[in-house]
Amino acid sequence: MNELAKQQTILIVDDAKENINVLAELLRPDFTIKAATNGEKALEIAFSDNPPDLILLDVMMPGMDGYEVCRKLKEQETTKKIPVIFVTGKADEEDQVKGFNIGAIDYITKPFSAVIVKARVGMHAELKRYRDYLENISYLDGLTGIFNRRKFDEYLESTWNLAVRISMPVSMIIMDIDFFKQYNDLYGHQEGDNCLVKIAQALSKTIVRKTDFLARYGGEEFVCILPNTPIDDTFIIAEKLRESIRLLRIPHADSKVEKIVTISAGVASKFPTKNLSYTALIKAADEALYKAKQTGRNKVSL
């Protein structure tokens, strides 16, 4: 679905269910609605694989108040760009300044005005839609349509930093098309480009989890980052990726492995620490790929 056409999701956070119901009734015709009655549940939804596009956040809640929820959202790489609109019965300037300093983009005061709610939410949702679209375009590889090296670098760094904080493993698969230079020499660069597109599409379809990340690493190389995935599971996924390319049955008469296009893959996994750079994971995966290529190709090596 076109990113500019898909329906956006609004998360409404309020300890009073009647307030949630009123806001949901107003916004449901135009948005998918999620709701939470406390800060903890709101963060759980925001940090999930399907985060909201915009959050309406009550300021005064028992336990974790709206300011604290907003502060935690802005601390995380994955949620810091989600627009937060505070919903409050307190409309004095000091409270609003505090909210803006924490990272809120707007305020809606109680009791609600239907016109104001729809206008402000609509405006910020539309701005978020276009920001996401422009950002995604800059992160896409021009040929294959999957993420590019720039996005890979950012995603790996943010995933690594998160893994340091919560002590989870990060795994990586680096893949290389076997004898791709010979493919280009035999069939021409236009067919070489078509081959890259087909491979990117096949790899994308094989990656299932939303947290798993696929990018074109360069030339004929592709890379996959798998957060919180043990190395044994990563090896299984790498084998599925390798097999997905074999099943394309793209002819390659000059391949020394099979007469079809194949890939080799290197798999590595690390538990990040403050004293270990994510470049160590890239180096380990690259060494595993070299091993796969030196020992016959069309295989996965650890």
C-alpha positions in Angstrom: 0.0 0.0 0.0 1.2 3.5 -0.8 2.7 5.1 2.3 0.7 8.3 1.6 -2.6 6.4 1.4 -2.6 4.0 4.3 -4.7 4.7 7.4 -2.8 6.0 10.4 -3.1 4.8 13.9 -3.8 7.1 16.9 -3.1 6.0 20.5 -5.4 7.6 23.1 -4.0 7.5 26.6 -6.3 8.5 29.5 -7.2 7.0 32.9 -10.9 8.0 32.3 -12.5 5.6 29.8 -15.3 8.1 29.1 -12.6 10.5 27.7 -11.2 7.7 25.5 -14.6 7.0 24.2 -15.4 10.6 23.3 -12.0 11.0 21.5 -12.3 7.6 19.8 -15.8 8.4 18.5 -14.5 11.7 17.0 -11.4 10.2 15.3 -12.5 6.6 14.3 -13.9 7.6 10.9 -10.4 8.8 9.8 -8.0 6.7 11.9 -7.3 3.3 13.5 -7.7 3.7 17.2 -5.7 2.2 20.0 -6.2 3.0 23.7 -4.5 2.7 27.1 -5.7 3.7 30.5 -2.2 4.1 32.1 1.3 5.1 31.2 2.8 1.6 31.4 0.3 0.2 28.9 0.8 3.2 26.6 4.6 2.5 26.5 4.0 -1.2 25.9 1.9 -0.3 22.8 4.4 2.4 21.6 7.4 0.1 21.9 5.6 -2.8 20.1 6.2 -3.9 16.5 3.2 -1.8 15.5 3.7 1.7 17.1 1.1 4.4 16.6 1.6 7.3 14.2 0.4 9.9 16.8 -0.4 9.8 20.6 -3.0 11.8 22.5 -1.7 11.7 26.0 -3.5 12.7 29.2 -1.3 14.7 31.5 -2.8 13.9 34.9 -2.8 10.1 35.5 -2.2 8.0 38.6 1.1 6.4 38.8 3.1 7.4 35.7 1.8 10.8 34.5 1.8 12.0 31.0 5.0 14.0 31.3 6.9 10.9 32.4 5.4 8.8 29.5 6.4 11.5 27.0 9.9 11.7 28.5 10.4 7.9 28.1 9.1 8.0 24.5 11.5 10.7 23.5 14.5 8.8 25.0 14.0 5.9 22.7 15.2 5.9 19.0 12.2 3.9 17.8 9.6 6.3 19.4 11.2 9.7 19.7 9.6 10.9 16.4 6.0 9.9 17.3 4.1 13.2 17.7 2.6 13.6 21.2 -0.3 15.9 21.8 -1.1 16.5 25.5 -4.7 16.4 26.6 -5.3 18.3 29.8 -7.7 20.3 31.9 -4.7 22.5 33.0 -4.2 25.2 30.4 -1.8 27.6 32.1 1.3 28.7 30.3 3.8 27.1 32.8 2.3 23.6 32.2 2.3 24.0 28.5 6.0 25.2 28.4 6.9 22.2 30.5 5.2 19.9 28.0 6.8 21.5 25.0 10.2 21.3 26.6 9.7 17.5 27.2 8.8 17.0 23.5 5.1 17.5 23.0 4.0 19.2 19.8 0.6 20.6 20.9 -2.1 20.8 23.6 -5.8 20.0 23.6 -7.7 21.2 26.6 -10.7 19.6 28.4 -13.6 19.8 27.9 -13.1 18.8 24.3 -14.1 20.8 21.3 -14.8 18.4 18.5 -13.8 20.9 15.9 -10.5 21.7 17.6 -9.7 18.0 18.3 -10.3 17.0 14.7 -8.4 20.0 13.2 -5.3 19.6 15.4 -5.1 15.9 15.2 -5.6 16.0 11.5 -3.0 18.6 10.9 -0.3 16.8 13.0 -1.2 13.4 11.5 -0.8 14.8 8.0 2.6 16.4 8.8 3.7 13.0 10.3 2.6 11.2 7.1 4.7 13.4 4.8 7.7 13.5 7.1 7.7 9.6 7.2 7.3 9.5 3.4 10.2 11.9 2.7 12.4 10.1 5.3 11.7 6.7 3.9 12.4 7.9 0.3 15.9 9.1 1.4 16.6 5.7 3.0 15.7 3.5 0.0 18.0 2.0 -2.5 17.2 3.5 -5.9 17.4 0.3 -7.8 15.9 -2.4 -5.6 13.5 -0.3 -3.4 14.8 -1.9 -0.2 16.7 0.1 2.5 20.1 1.5 1.6 23.5 1.6 3.4 22.6 4.9 5.2 19.6 3.4 6.8 21.5 0.2 7.7 24.1 2.2 9.5 21.5 4.1 11.5 19.4 1.0 12.3 22.4 -1.0 13.5 23.7 1.8 15.7 20.2 2.3 17.4 19.7 -1.4 17.7 23.1 -1.9 19.2 22.6 0.9 21.7 19.2 -0.5 22.8 20.8 -4.0 23.1 23.4 -2.6 25.4 20.7 -1.2 27.7 18.5 -4.3 27.9 21.2 -7.0 27.4 19.9 -8.8 24.2 21.9 -10.4 21.4 22.1 -8.8 18.0 22.7 -11.1 15.0 23.6 -10.3 11.4 23.5 -12.0 8.0 25.7 -10.7 5.2 24.9 -12.2 1.8 26.8 -12.0 -1.5 25.6 -13.2 -5.0 27.9 -15.9 -6.2 29.9 -15.0 -9.4 27.9 -11.9 -10.0 30.7 -10.3 -12.1 30.5 -13.2 -14.5 26.7 -12.9 -14.6 27.0 -9.2 -15.6 29.7 -10.1 -18.2 27.6 -12.8 -19.8 24.1 -11.3 -19.7 24.8 -7.5 -19.5 24.3 -4.9 -16.8 20.6 -4.4 -17.5 20.0 -8.1 -16.8 22.3 -7.7 -13.8 20.1 -4.9 -12.4 17.0 -7.1 -13.0 18.6 -9.9 -11.1 19.4 -7.6 -8.2 15.7 -6.5 -8.1 14.4 -10.1 -8.1 16.8 -11.1 -5.3 15.8 -8.1 -3.2 12.2 -8.9 -3.6 12.7 -12.6 -2.7 14.8 -11.7 0.4 12.1 -9.2 1.5 9.3 -11.8 1.3 11.4 -14.2 3.4 12.0 -11.8 6.2 8.9 -12.1 8.5 9.4 -10.2 11.7 8.9 -6.5 11.6 12.0 -5.9 13.8 14.2 -7.8 11.3 15.9 -5.4 8.9 17.1 -6.0 5.3 19.2 -3.6 3.2 21.3 -3.5 0.1 24.8 -3.3 1.6 26.6 -2.5 -1.6 27.0 -3.8 -5.2 25.8 -7.4 -5.0 25.8 -7.6 -1.2 22.7 -7.6 1.1 22.6 -7.5 4.8 20.0 -8.5 7.5 20.0 -7.4 11.1 18.1 -9.5 13.5 17.6 -8.0 17.1 17.2 -10.4 20.0 17.8 -13.5 17.9 20.1 -16.4 19.0 22.7 -17.5 16.4 21.0 -20.9 15.9 17.8 -19.2 14.8 19.7 -16.7 12.7 21.4 -19.6 10.9 18.0 -21.1 10.1 16.7 -17.8 8.7 19.9 -17.4 6.6 19.3 -20.9 5.1 15.7 -19.8 4.2 17.1 -16.7 2.6 19.7 -18.7 0.6 17.0 -21.2 -0.5 14.6 -18.4 -1.5 17.2 -17.3 -4.1 17.7 -20.8 -5.5 14.0 -21.2 -5.9 14.0 -18.2 -8.3 15.9 -20.4 -10.8 17.5 -17.5 -12.5 19.8 -18.9 -15.2 23.6 -18.4 -14.7 25.5 -20.4 -17.3 28.9 -19.1 -16.0 28.4 -20.0 -12.4 30.9 -22.5 -11.0 28.4 -23.6 -8.3 25.1 -24.3 -10.1 23.8 -23.1 -13.5 21.4 -20.8 -11.6 22.0 -17.7 -9.4 22.9 -18.6 -5.8 24.1 -16.6 -2.8 26.6 -17.2 0.0 25.9 -16.0 3.5 27.9 -15.3 6.7 26.2 -15.3 10.1 27.4 -13.7 13.3 25.9 -12.9 16.7 27.1 -10.7 19.6 25.9 -9.6 23.0 26.6 -5.8 22.8 28.4 -4.1 25.7 29.5 -0.5 26.2 33.1 -1.5 25.5 32.3 -3.3 22.2 31.5 -1.5 19.0 28.9 -2.7 16.5 31.7 -2.9 13.9 32.8 -6.1 15.7 29.5 -7.7 14.5 30.0 -6.5 10.9 33.6 -7.9 11.0 32.5 -11.3 12.4 29.7 -11.6 9.8 32.0 -10.6 7.0 34.6 -13.2 8.1 31.8 -15.8 8.1 30.8 -14.8 4.6 34.5 -15.1 3.4 34.5 -18.6 4.9 31.4 -19.5 3.0 32.9 -18.3 -0.3 36.2 -20.0 0.3 34.6 -23.4 1.1 32.4 -23.8 -2.0 29.8 -20.9 -2.0 26.0 -21.4 -2.1 26.2 -22.0 1.6 25.8 -20.4 5.0 28.8 -20.2 7.4 29.0 -19.1 11.1 
